[in-house]
Amino acid sequence: MASELEKKGMELRAKLFGEKQASAGHEYLKQFDPDFANFLNEQLFGGIWTRPGLEIKTRSFITMAALMALGRGPELRIHMRGALNLGIKPSEIKEMIFHLSQYSGVPTAVEAIRAFREVTEPKQN
């Protein structure tokens, strides 16, 4: 029987990343360690992301900003896709990159621009 936090975590992840990606991400982490995967799902997504006080879009912006400032390109790409799934506009993500460039530095902004372009531009064949 799934706990309340487990259910809330998977529901939130499905909203953010899509059901297929949420499930695939959880399974990927379970291959590393089931306890880690469950902890992340229940505590981060089921507990922190679903707390009252901030809208999910605000939490998405905060997460992107932190990942950009830390130079975590692969995770930033994942969360940019999630932000777009939530209805955050590409122009809003661009403005976040521009604004944060003054606080985290130009190199982190350039990496975020790479991530943004990869996520938003059509793939070339």
N, C-alpha and C positions, 0 to 999 in steps of 0.2 A: 504494500500500500504506500503510495507516494505521500510524502509529507506536504504540508501547506507551502513551506518555503521552496521545496522542489518544484511543485506545480507552478507557483508564482514565477520562479526563475525561468522555467521553460517557456511559459507564456510571454514573459517579457522578452526573452531572446528571440522568440518567433516573431514578435512584433518588430523588433529591431532588425533582425537579420533574415527573416523569412524562416518558415518552419523547417525546410530542408537543410538550410545552412546551420540553424540552431542545433538541430539533431546531429548533423555531421561534426560540428565543432565539439559538442559534448562527447561524442564517440571517440574523436581524435584524442581528447584529453584523457578519456577513460583508458585508452591503450597505454598511456604513460603511467597513470595511476588512478584507479577508480575513486579513491578518497579525495584526491586533489580535484578531479572533475566535479564530484558532488559538492565539495566545499565551495568551489568557484560558483557553481550554479545556484546553490542555496544561499550562500552568504552575500556574494557580490550582486548577482542578478535578482535573486528572490528577496534578499534583505535590503541591501543598500539602494539599488536602482528603483525599488518600489516604495521606498519610504515616502511619507507625506512631506510636503514643504517645497518640493521642486517638481516642475513638470518634466516629463521624459525628454522633451526636446532640449530643455535647459541642461539636464544631465548629459545629454549627448554632446552639446557644445562644450561643456566642462571637460568631458573625456577627450574630445578631439584636441582641445587646447593643451591639456596635460601631455598627451601623446606627442603633439607637435613640439612643445617646449623640451620634452625629453629626447627628441630625435628618434622616436620609435615608429619608423615608416611602415613596416608591415601591419602593425596593429592599427595605425592611423588609417590606412586604406580600408581595413575592415570596418572601422567605426565611421568613416566617411560614407561608405555604402549604407550602413545602418542609418545615418543621419538622413540620407536621401530617401530611404524607405519610410522614414517618419514624416516626410514632407518638408524637411529643411531644404531651402532652395540653394542651388549652386552659388548664386550671388551672395548668400549669407555665409557660406563656407569661405568663399573668397575674401569677404570682408573680415572674417575671423583671422584668416592667415595674414592679411595686411596689418590688422591691428596688433596681433601678437608678435609680428616680426620686430616690433619696436621694443618688446620685452624679452623675447627669447633669442633674438639675433637673426641676421640675414641667412646664415647657413640652415637654420631650422626652417625658415620660411621657404627657401629654395627646395628643400626636401619635401615640405608640405605641398608645394606647387607641383612637384613631380607626382606625388600621391594623388592630388586632386585631378591632374590631367589624366592619369591612368584610370581613375574611377569614372570620370565624366565624359571623356572623349571616346567616340566610337573606335573599335579595334580595326586596325588595318589588316587586310589579308595579304 
